[in-house]
Amino acid sequence: MASADSIRVEGIVEEVLPNRTCRVKLSNGHRLLAFPSGRLRMEFVRITAGQRVMVEMSPYDLSKGAVVQSETRNNEHES
């Protein structure tokens, strides 16, 4: 999926499901099924319920998306 064709929105993880998927509620109230993508999948970043995430969706299927960025809980990576 090219980034020019995708839609990026912020949401909150409502429920963590099997196979590294999760149900995300977007700021506009829409709910979708999301999976980790890119760095999150390669580095096994854990996604938990209540966590704020950035989701990238295709304009053709708004019911699925990829989590491209997640908020760190305790500022783990900041110096």
C-alpha positions in Angstrom: 0.0 0.0 0.0 1.5 3.3 -1.0 1.5 6.0 1.6 -0.1 8.5 -0.8 -3.1 6.3 -1.1 -3.5 5.5 2.6 -5.4 7.3 5.4 -3.7 7.8 8.7 -5.8 8.3 11.8 -5.2 8.0 15.6 -7.2 5.6 17.8 -7.2 3.7 21.0 -6.9 -0.1 21.3 -10.1 -1.5 22.7 -9.3 -5.2 22.7 -6.3 -7.4 21.9 -7.2 -10.5 19.8 -5.2 -13.6 18.8 -2.6 -13.6 16.0 -1.3 -10.1 17.0 -4.5 -8.4 15.8 -6.5 -5.8 17.8 -9.7 -3.9 17.7 -9.2 -0.2 17.5 -11.7 2.6 18.1 -10.8 5.7 16.1 -11.4 9.3 17.3 -14.5 9.6 15.0 -16.1 6.5 16.7 -15.4 4.1 13.9 -14.1 0.6 14.9 -11.7 -1.5 12.9 -9.5 -4.6 13.0 -5.8 -3.7 13.0 -2.5 -5.6 12.8 1.0 -4.5 13.6 3.1 -3.5 10.5 6.7 -2.7 9.8 9.0 -2.1 12.7 6.3 -3.0 15.3 6.1 -6.6 13.8 9.8 -7.0 13.3 10.7 -5.9 16.9 7.8 -7.7 18.5 6.4 -4.5 20.1 3.6 -5.4 22.4 0.3 -3.7 21.9 -2.0 -3.5 24.9 -5.6 -2.4 25.5 -6.0 1.3 26.2 -2.9 2.2 24.2 -3.0 5.1 21.8 -1.9 4.1 18.3 -1.6 5.5 14.7 -3.5 3.4 12.2 -3.0 3.4 8.4 -6.0 2.3 6.3 -6.7 1.8 2.6 -9.5 4.0 1.2 -11.0 0.9 -0.4 -11.5 -1.1 2.9 -12.1 1.0 6.0 -12.8 -2.0 8.2 -9.1 -3.1 8.4 -5.8 -1.3 9.0 -2.2 -1.5 10.0 -0.8 -0.1 13.3 2.2 2.0 12.1 3.0 3.7 15.4 2.3 3.1 19.0 2.6 5.3 22.1 5.2 4.1 24.6 3.8 3.6 28.1 6.6 4.9 30.4 8.6 6.9 27.9 10.9 3.9 27.5 12.8 5.2 24.5 13.2 8.9 25.4 16.4 10.1 27.0 
